[in-house]
């Protein structure tokens, strides 16, 4: 079947009154989760796939909104009819996490205790908290067990946590371009980004909403730094090299500090765009959740022990030029899974685009994902025949 689009989609919102206990010891009550669904849930309710989002993404995986035809979902090349995650066979759920800025309750939302935005008062959340909230959404949707939980980068961490935290509610875990914990270098990158935001004069300790300002300068720098880590050196060299944006003075340098090289122009464009739609407090929350993720921590660093409760099959994917979450981290994960004799398939894709490769339509990568979902679909058919 030729691949197509899911077409026009409509986000949905679900409210939860019961307090959600958080890893920090705090709790949050009266919260909303925004989500989208694609495809149909079968009669057995066995074909649901949860897709978890990365840092600056959302519930909007595929298709477009009626009033915004150009606003394609962030994984539109992956999810849809005839695509690797085929919505003709699977009921796909995308959910916006707590603390985000795309509709679910977060720092921009009204705190019922103060009738003002939460701002800095919004509690710190973790990957574990997000997974617990997703499980509540699944309950409300009548999904007892996911055929698969899938994600790239931070989304892959959530998929791993599902396998550990709710082993009986997940049949397959697809973890792409991810890591079982951040390196010191990655934590350092996140700290520099947060420092840039918190040092912006418009940050106001996280309560900038009441001042009618946005810490855009800090957000720009945070995004520029992050974007560098998402690309490979070879990719940047091929795309930009040392090309200059303007050459009014021939081949001479301009001898100023404004934008001169094409790579500078690109990064500033990305920073400006990001600062126009993303929330600074959300950036702080999500990068800290990245820092805290370490399922082996309660087991004295033994990842195999941490993964022992899992009962699902695993598909782990890495990319050779990804230096943010390098293939070594995926191999570490695979070794821990093998030590537990878990069913695991590992693919290491020779792709040039660094960490961002998980978002792109590399044919080898997509063939691997499609083949794994063929396997899942076959197991569902087998289960149906057995009944």
Rosetta blueprint (number, residue, H / E / L):
1 X L
2 X L
3 X L
4 X L
5 X L
6 X L
7 X L
8 X E
9 X L
10 X L
11 X L
12 X E
13 X E
14 X E
15 X E
16 X E
17 X L
18 X L
19 X L
20 X E
21 X E
22 X L
23 X L
24 X L
25 X L
26 X L
27 X E
28 X E
29 X L
30 X L
31 X E
32 X E
33 X E
34 X E
35 X E
36 X E
37 X E
38 X E
39 X L
40 X L
41 X L
42 X L
43 X L
44 X L
45 X L
46 X L
47 X L
48 X E
49 X E
50 X E
51 X E
52 X E
53 X L
54 X L
55 X L
56 X L
57 X L
58 X L
59 X L
60 X L
61 X L
62 X L
63 X L
64 X E
65 X E
66 X L
67 X L
68 X E
69 X L
70 X L
71 X L
72 X L
73 X L
74 X L
75 X L
76 X L
77 X L
78 X L
79 X E
80 X E
81 X L
82 X L
83 X L
84 X L
85 X E
86 X E
87 X L
88 X L
89 X L
90 X L
91 X E
92 X E
93 X E
94 X E
95 X E
96 X L
97 X L
98 X L
99 X L
100 X L
101 X L
102 X L
103 X L
104 X L
105 X L
106 X L
107 X L
108 X L
109 X L
110 X E
111 X E
112 X L
113 X L
114 X L
115 X L
116 X E
117 X E
118 X L
119 X H
120 X H
121 X H
122 X L
123 X L
124 X L
125 X L
126 X L
127 X H
128 X H
129 X H
130 X H
131 X H
132 X H
133 X H
134 X H
135 X H
136 X H
137 X H
138 X H
139 X H
140 X H
141 X L
142 X L
143 X L
144 X L
145 X L
146 X E
147 X L
148 X E
149 X E
150 X E
151 X E
152 X E
153 X L
154 X H
155 X H
156 X H
157 X H
158 X H
159 X H
160 X H
161 X H
162 X H
163 X H
164 X H
165 X H
166 X L
167 X H
168 X H
169 X H
170 X E
171 X L
172 X E
173 X E
174 X E
175 X E
176 X E
177 X L
178 X L
179 X L
180 X L
181 X E
182 X L
183 X L
184 X H
185 X H
186 X H
187 X H
188 X H
189 X H
190 X H
191 X H
192 X H
193 X H
194 X H
195 X H
196 X H
197 X H
198 X H
199 X L
200 X L
201 X L
202 X L
203 X L
204 X H
205 X H
206 X H
207 X L
208 X H
209 X H
210 X H
211 X H
212 X L
213 X L
214 X L
215 X L
216 X H
217 X H
218 X H
219 X H
220 X H
221 X H
222 X H
223 X H
224 X H
225 X H
226 X H
227 X H
228 X H
229 X H
230 X H
231 X L
232 X L
233 X H
234 X H
235 X H
236 X H
237 X H
238 X H
239 X H
240 X L
241 X L
242 X L
243 X L
244 X E
245 X L
246 X L
247 X L
248 X L
249 X L
250 X L
251 X L
252 X L
253 X L
254 X L
255 X L
256 X L
257 X L
258 X L
259 X L
260 X L
261 X E
262 X H
263 X H
264 X H
265 X H
266 X H
267 X H
268 X H
269 X H
270 X H
271 X H
272 X H
273 X H
274 X H
275 X H
276 X L
277 X L
278 X L
279 X L
280 X H
281 X H
282 X H
283 X H
284 X H
285 X H
286 X H
287 X H
288 X H
289 X H
290 X H
291 X H
292 X H
293 X L
294 X E
295 X L
296 X L
297 X H
298 X H
299 X H
300 X L
301 X L
302 X L
303 X H
304 X H
305 X H
306 X H
307 X H
308 X L
309 X L
310 X L
311 X L
312 X L
313 X E
314 X E
315 X E
316 X E
317 X E
318 X E
319 X E
320 X L
321 X L
322 X L
323 X L
324 X L
325 X L
326 X L
327 X H
328 X H
329 X H
330 X H
331 X H
332 X H
333 X H
334 X H
335 X H
336 X H
337 X H
338 X H
339 X H
340 X L
341 X L
342 X L
343 X L
344 X E
345 X E
346 X E
347 X E
348 X E
349 X E
350 X L
351 X L
352 X L
353 X L
354 X H
355 X H
356 X H
357 X H
358 X H
359 X H
360 X L
361 X L
362 X L
363 X H
364 X H
365 X H
366 X H
367 X H
368 X H
369 X H
370 X H
371 X H
372 X H
373 X H
374 X H
375 X H
376 X H
377 X H
378 X H
379 X H
380 X H
381 X H
382 X H
383 X H
384 X H
385 X H
386 X H
387 X L
